[in-house]
Structure formats: C-alpha cells, structure tokens
Amino acid sequence: MELKEAARQRKSIRKFKNKPVPKDVIKKVLEVAAQSPSALNTQPWEVYIVSGRPLEEIKKENIELLTAGTMPSPESQSMENLDGIYKKRQVDLAIELFKLMGIGREDNAKRFDWMQRGFRFFDAPAAIIMAFDKVLDNSANTFSDLGCFIQTLCLAALEHELGTCIHSQGVMYPQIVRKHIDIPDEKKIFIAVSIGYPDWDFPANRIESAREPIEKITRWFGLE
Ligand SMILES: Cc1cc2nc3c(=O)[nH]c(=O)nc-3n(C[C@H](O)[C@H](O)[C@H](O)COP(=O)(O)O)c2cc1C
C-alpha cells in the first residue's frame, strides 16, 4: 500500500469483528513499528500485547468501575478542560460520531453506552498497551517517540486489513490493567491501541474526521 494511501485510510475504528488476530500478524506489525525513530535512539517504547481472557477481564472490570462511578486515575495525563479551537474540534468530533450513531444530545442512556465502548476497548480482540520507564518521564521526547511508534503501528496494521484505535479510555483504570498484566512498577502506562478486523457495518466506523488545511497550520520562511 502506498504511504499516502495508508495515511489517508487510517482512521479510528470503534468496533471490531469478533475474530482473533493471529500472534504472528501482530508481530509483523510490531516489527515495522519498531523501526520508528526516537530521541538519541533511546527506543523508550514498552509494548504489552493483551488478548483472550486477560483482555476480557480488563474490559469487564473497567465497566464495573465506570458503572460504579469510580474516578479514573490514568498514569499519563489526558487532555482536560479544553478551550477555544481545541474544544471546538473535540465537540465537532463528538457531534459527528453521535450523528452517525443516532445518539441524541439528551439521551443519557445512549451516551453512557457510547462511553463504555472505549472502556471495553471497542470490543477489540487484542490490544497493545504502551508504556515507558518512569526515568524518562520528564522528557517531551519520550511522548514524541511513543507517538512515532504508535502511528507507524497503525499504518502497518492496514497492510493486514487490521484497524486500530488509539485510546486513553481503556487505561483510565490502571489498577485493573495491572491486575491482569504484569507491568513492572517502574513503568508508566501511556496509552492503549485496540487492534482487530474492523466491523464496517458499525456506523461510527464510517467517520471521516476533519483536518485543517495545511495553509492554516503552517508558516513558511525562505520558500516562495
Ligand atoms: C493520544 C490519543 C488518545 C485518544 N483517546 C481516545 C479515546 O479515549 N477514545 C476515543 O474514542 N478515541 C480516542 N482517540 C482517537 C481520536 O479521537 C482520533 O484519532 C481523532 O478524532 C482523529 O480521528 P481518526 O483517528 O479517525 O483520524 C485518541 C487518539 C489519540 C492520538
């Protein structure tokens, strides 16, 4: 697949088919992702792949805590209290997803049902939990490096007809993740990537989220 095509085709998949992803396929995807650049070649990414029973347990217990109203306590800070253009983009995305899913503004039951999906890893058969060592926590390079790895992973997945969704929701209760996956204390959980075969009949998977034109995000110097 052409790089340009892959970059355009990749999108967040929020429902997967109930079809397992073979280990060797995930391995191939990770081999491509591991070619990513990193500051000083530190390769700070730590990758925990979870599927089958432990993943099902995490999904179930996440939902139990969410339903009980337990405050999430993610190990890596998510974005909160957005304002201005960032808030607008967040709201635009929600409007588009809710439109596709037929979720009304006041429909709290459907909204809660929607929120649960992320905590259920969007029903993916496998997930990749990304973490890094706490000694690297004070460097923006670490987050950039993990981002490079994750984007490469999402693009490489397409070659195997796999979809992905990068999400913080699945790891918002790290105590649950750590109960079922042995992640050493000195590692910090960063984010989750759900991976699997997309359910193309699911309306939200038709999303084509907007992007600003490059004219709006670039300033040129020394080039006419
Ligand atoms: C760091 C990060 C965290 C994200 N967390 C969530 C999440 O918790 N739930 C969710 O539904 N999508 C999540 N997303 C997906 C974004 O909403 C999505 O990438 C964005 O809307 C652009 O859409 P696209 O991925 O379909 O191109 C996350 C993406 C990133 C990069």
The ligand as a Gaussian input file, in Angstrom:
#p B3LYP/6-31G(d) Opt

LIG

0 1
 C       -3.468000      10.148000      22.279000
 C       -4.821000       9.781000      21.734000
 C       -5.823000       9.429000      22.620000
 C       -7.090000       9.075000      22.128000
 N       -8.062000       8.665000      23.013000
 C       -9.280000       8.286000      22.527000
 C      -10.280000       7.788000      23.405000
 O      -10.070000       7.652000      24.615000
 N      -11.483000       7.438000      22.868000
 C      -11.734000       7.535000      21.525000
 O      -12.843000       7.192000      21.099000
 N      -10.788000       7.975000      20.653000
 C       -9.574000       8.347000      21.121000
 N       -8.601000       8.788000      20.261000
 C       -8.876000       8.850000      18.817000
 C       -9.079000      10.303000      18.341000
 O      -10.341000      10.755000      18.704000
 C       -8.887000      10.309000      16.811000
 O       -7.571000       9.950000      16.489000
 C       -9.190000      11.690000      16.194000
 O      -10.526000      12.033000      16.388000
 C       -8.896000      11.674000      14.696000
 O       -9.702000      10.719000      14.069000
 P       -9.125000       9.490000      13.247000
 O       -8.197000       8.714000      14.162000
 O      -10.335000       8.686000      12.864000
 O       -8.374000      10.023000      12.075000
 C       -7.339000       9.112000      20.737000
 C       -6.298000       9.447000      19.859000
 C       -5.057000       9.765000      20.343000
 C       -3.957000      10.095000      19.357000

